[in-house]
Amino acid sequence: MLQKIKLYGTNRCHKSTYYKNFLEDLNLKYEFLDVEECDENAEALRNLYDTKKLNFPTITIGEKKLRNPSDKDLKKWIETLL
C-alpha cells in the first residue's frame, strides 16, 4: 500500500523548494502544505511537534516524520515506507 507523502513548508523557503524538486525528480506524488498561506496547514504542522513550533520543512510519509532530512535519510525512508 502506497503511503501518502506530505511536505509542510512555504513557497519562499529554498529548502521547501528543494524537497519539492527532489520528490518530483523521483516521480513521487506528494501534497504540498503551505504553512504561511493556510492556517489549517500551520496548525497541522504545529500538532506534529510537542513544542507546537512551525518546524518546516517537514516531510511526513504515513506516520513517519522527517524534519529537514538529508537526501540519504529521505531516500532511505521513501524506500522503506513506499
ABEGO torsion letter per residue (X at the ends): XBBBBBBBBBAABAAAAAAAAAAAAAGBBBBBBBAAABAAAAAAAAAABAAGBBBOBBBBBEABBBBGBBAAAAAAAAAAAX
